[in-house]
Amino acid sequence: MKLKDLLGFEQEEAAKKWVISSAMIVILNGIIRKIKNHRNQNCAEWINIQNIYILWINIRNMQFDLKKYILIFAFFFLFNINSVLALDGKVCVVYFTGEGCPNCAVTDPYIFKELVPKYNGNFVVIEYEIYKNTENKNVVAEYSSTYKTMSAVPLVIFGENDTSIGRYDVLEIGKKIDSYLEKGGNPCPLINGSAMDFSDLDLKSLPGKPVIWPKQQKNETNQTGSCSLGAKRCVKNVYYWSLEECDSQGKWNVLKMCEYGCNENDCNPEPASAKNVWILLLLILIIILIAVFLHWRVSK
C-alpha cells in the first residue's frame, strides 16, 4: 500500500509533504521544550511562529476530505497536548498578605504551617507582604487589575477567573488545591495575565519582593538581634537561593532571589553551559527550516 492510500491523499507527493512537515513540527516542539527548560521563553515563543508557518505549508498542499480533517484534528490535538503534559504536578498561587492585618493573621498560619507542609513541595506559594514592603503595593494593584479582583488582603490568585479573597474564602482553598492536583497542577499566575509552570519560572523576573514557599525552615527564625547590621548571607531554599541582608532590627531580609546560587555580594551568573544550549538548538532549528524551505521550493 502506498503512502497516499494510507493517508487518503490523491497524490503521493502531497502525502510525503504532509509527513515531512508533520515530522518537522514534532522536532520543533521538542526544541521548544528544551529551550523552555533553560528559561529562554521568548525564544520558545518565536519558534512557535515557525510551527504555524510549517502548518500552513502542510495545509496548503492538502485536498480536503473527511479523512484529512480527522488527521488535521488529531495532529493539532497531539501538538497542543504538550501544554497539558508539561504541567509539573505543582499547584502554584500568588498570595498577598499584610503584617498587622487581623484576617491575614488567621490565613497565614493556615497556608504556611498547614497547607505548605501537607502537600510536601507540590503546593508553591509566591507571597507578597504589602503593608511593610511598599514596593509590593504596586504589585498587588497591578495583579488585581489584571485578574479583575479587589486590591485587598488576604488574597490568593490561582489564575484567570479563579481568585479567593477575604478570610473565609482563603480558608477554603484546600479544596481547590486538591482539584488542581487531580488535573496535574496549576501554573503560576503572572502579573501580565499569562501563566507558567513553576519549574520553568525565572524567579529573578518576578516583580516586587516576593518570598517563595516552601522555604528553608531556618529562614523562618529571623529573630531581632540575631545578626549584625549590614551583614549578608546566601541561603539555599527548596527551589532557589536567596541573598539576604541584616537590617537595623537584627532581622534578615531578602535582597534577591538567585537561580544559580549566590555569594555574599550578589547572585552567581548563569553558567556558560546553560547559555550555550539554546544557541545550539537554534542552529539546529535554522538547519531544519532551511531544509523545509528548499524542499518546498523544489517541489513548487
C-alpha positions in Angstrom: 0.0 0.0 0.0 1.3 3.4 -1.0 1.6 6.3 1.4 -1.1 8.3 -0.4 -3.6 5.5 0.0 -2.8 5.1 3.7 -3.3 8.8 4.4 -6.1 9.4 2.0 -4.3 11.7 -0.5 -4.8 11.7 -4.2 -1.1 12.3 -4.9 1.9 10.5 -3.4 3.9 13.8 -3.4 1.2 15.5 -1.3 1.3 12.7 1.2 5.1 12.9 1.5 4.9 16.6 2.1 2.4 16.1 4.9 4.6 13.5 6.6 7.7 15.7 6.3 6.0 18.8 7.6 4.4 16.9 10.5 7.8 15.4 11.4 9.3 18.9 11.4 6.7 20.2 13.8 7.3 17.3 16.2 11.0 18.1 16.1 10.4 21.8 16.7 8.2 21.1 19.7 11.0 19.1 21.2 13.3 22.0 20.7 10.8 24.3 22.3 10.6 22.2 25.4 14.4 22.1 25.7 14.7 25.9 25.3 11.9 26.4 27.9 13.8 24.2 30.3 16.7 26.7 30.0 14.5 29.6 30.8 14.5 31.2 27.3 10.8 31.8 27.0 11.0 34.5 24.3 13.0 32.2 22.0 10.5 29.4 22.5 7.6 31.7 21.5 9.5 32.7 18.4 9.9 29.1 17.4 6.1 28.6 17.8 5.7 31.1 14.9 7.8 28.7 12.8 5.4 25.9 13.8 2.5 27.9 12.4 4.3 28.6 9.2 5.0 24.9 8.6 1.4 24.0 9.4 0.4 26.5 6.7 2.6 24.7 4.2 1.1 21.4 5.5 -2.5 22.5 4.9 -1.7 24.3 1.6 -0.7 21.0 0.0 -3.8 19.1 1.1 -7.0 18.4 -0.8 -9.6 18.3 1.9 -11.9 15.4 2.6 -13.3 13.9 5.8 -10.3 11.7 6.4 -7.9 14.6 6.1 -10.0 16.8 8.5 -9.7 13.9 11.1 -5.9 13.8 10.5 -5.6 17.5 11.0 -7.6 17.4 14.2 -5.6 14.5 15.6 -2.3 16.3 14.8 -3.5 19.6 16.4 -4.5 17.6 19.5 -1.0 16.0 19.7 0.5 19.4 19.0 -1.3 21.1 21.9 -1.3 18.3 24.4 2.3 19.2 25.2 0.8 22.1 27.3 -1.1 19.6 29.4 1.7 17.1 29.7 4.1 19.9 30.5 2.4 20.6 33.9 5.0 19.9 36.5 2.5 18.5 39.1 2.7 21.5 41.4 -0.1 23.9 42.3 1.3 27.4 42.2 -0.5 30.5 43.6 0.2 34.1 44.3 -0.7 35.2 47.9 -1.0 38.7 49.1 -0.9 39.3 52.8 -0.1 42.1 55.3 1.7 42.2 58.6 -0.8 43.6 61.1 -3.8 42.5 59.1 -6.2 40.6 61.5 -7.6 38.3 58.8 -4.1 37.6 57.5 -3.1 36.6 61.0 -5.6 33.7 60.6 -4.9 32.8 56.9 -1.0 33.0 57.1 -0.7 30.0 59.5 -3.3 28.1 57.6 -1.3 28.5 54.3 2.3 28.4 55.6 2.0 26.0 58.5 -0.8 23.7 57.4 -1.1 23.6 53.6 2.5 24.0 52.6 3.8 21.1 54.7 0.7 19.0 53.9 1.4 18.9 50.2 5.1 18.2 50.6 6.5 20.5 47.9 3.6 20.2 45.5 2.0 23.5 46.7 4.0 26.5 45.9 3.2 30.0 47.2 4.6 33.3 45.8 4.0 35.5 48.9 3.8 39.3 48.8 3.6 41.2 52.1 2.2 44.7 51.2 2.0 46.7 54.5 5.7 47.0 55.3 7.1 46.2 51.8 5.9 49.3 50.0 7.3 48.0 46.7 4.7 45.2 46.8 1.8 47.6 47.0 2.2 48.3 43.2 2.4 44.6 42.6 -1.0 43.9 44.3 -2.6 46.8 42.5 -1.4 45.5 39.1 -2.3 41.9 39.8 -5.8 43.0 41.0 -6.3 44.9 37.8 -5.1 42.0 35.6 -7.2 39.4 37.3 -10.2 41.7 38.0 -10.4 41.4 41.7 -10.2 43.7 44.7 -6.8 45.1 45.8 -7.1 43.8 49.4 -5.7 41.2 51.7 -5.7 38.3 52.2 -5.9 37.5 48.5 -5.0 34.2 46.7 -4.7 34.1 42.9 -4.8 30.8 41.2 -5.3 32.2 37.7 -7.8 33.9 35.4 -11.3 33.9 36.9 -10.1 32.0 39.9 -9.2 34.0 43.0 -10.0 33.8 46.7 -10.3 37.0 48.7 -11.0 37.5 52.4 -10.5 35.3 55.4 -13.3 32.8 54.8 -12.6 32.3 51.1 -8.9 31.8 51.7 -9.6 29.2 54.4 -11.3 27.1 51.8 -8.5 26.9 49.2 -7.5 23.4 50.3 -10.4 22.1 48.1 -9.1 24.0 45.1 -5.6 22.7 45.6 -6.8 19.1 45.7 -8.8 19.7 42.5 -5.9 21.2 40.6 -3.6 18.4 41.8 -6.0 15.9 40.3 -5.7 17.7 36.9 -1.9 17.7 37.0 -1.1 21.0 38.7 -1.6 24.7 38.2 0.9 27.1 36.6 2.0 30.3 38.4 -0.2 33.2 37.5 2.0 36.1 36.3 1.4 39.8 36.6 0.8 40.2 32.8 -2.1 37.7 32.8 -0.1 34.8 31.4 0.9 31.6 33.4 4.0 29.4 33.6 4.9 26.2 35.4 6.9 26.9 38.5 9.7 24.7 37.2 10.0 27.0 34.1 9.8 30.2 36.1 12.7 32.6 36.3 12.5 33.8 39.9 14.6 36.9 39.1 11.8 38.1 36.7 9.2 38.3 39.4 8.2 41.9 40.3 8.5 43.4 43.8 9.9 41.5 46.7 8.3 38.1 46.9 9.0 35.1 49.2 8.7 31.6 47.8 7.2 28.8 49.9 8.1 26.2 50.8 11.3 27.6 52.1 14.1 26.5 54.3 13.0 26.3 57.9 15.9 28.2 59.4 14.8 31.1 57.2 11.7 31.5 59.4 13.7 32.1 62.6 14.5 35.8 61.9 14.6 37.0 65.5 15.5 40.5 66.4 19.2 40.8 67.3 20.1 37.6 65.5 22.5 39.3 63.1 24.7 42.3 62.7 23.6 45.4 60.7 24.7 45.2 57.0 25.8 41.5 57.2 24.8 39.4 54.2 24.3 35.7 53.7 23.4 33.3 50.9 20.7 30.8 51.9 19.7 27.7 50.0 16.0 27.2 49.9 13.9 24.4 48.5 13.7 25.8 44.9 16.2 28.7 44.9 18.9 30.6 46.7 18.3 33.9 48.4 20.7 36.7 49.1 19.8 38.3 52.4 20.9 41.3 54.4 20.6 42.1 58.1 18.6 45.3 58.9 18.8 47.6 61.8 16.5 45.4 63.9 18.7 42.4 63.5 16.4 40.7 61.1 17.3 39.0 57.8 15.6 40.5 54.7 15.7 39.0 51.2 17.5 41.2 48.7 17.5 39.0 45.7 16.4 35.5 44.7 19.1 33.7 42.7 18.6 30.8 40.3 22.2 29.7 40.0 23.4 30.3 43.6 24.9 33.3 45.2 27.8 34.7 47.2 27.9 37.3 50.0 27.7 40.2 47.4 25.5 39.1 44.5 23.8 36.3 42.6 26.1 33.9 40.6 26.0 34.4 36.9 24.2 31.9 34.6 26.7 29.1 33.8 28.1 29.1 30.3 26.7 25.6 29.6 23.1 26.9 30.1 23.7 29.8 27.8 25.2 27.7 25.0 22.4 25.1 24.9 19.8 27.3 23.4 22.3 28.6 20.9 23.0 25.1 19.7 19.3 24.4 19.5 18.7 27.5 17.4 21.4 26.4 15.0 19.6 23.0 14.6 16.4 24.8 14.1 17.8 27.0 11.3 19.2 24.0 9.5 15.8 22.3 9.7 14.0 25.4 8.4 16.4 25.7 5.5 15.8 22.1 4.6 12.0 22.6 4.7 12.3 25.8 2.6 14.4 24.1 -0.1 12.1 21.1 -0.2 9.1 23.5 -0.7 10.9 25.4 -3.4 11.9 22.3 -5.3 8.5 20.8 -5.2 6.7 24.0 -6.1 
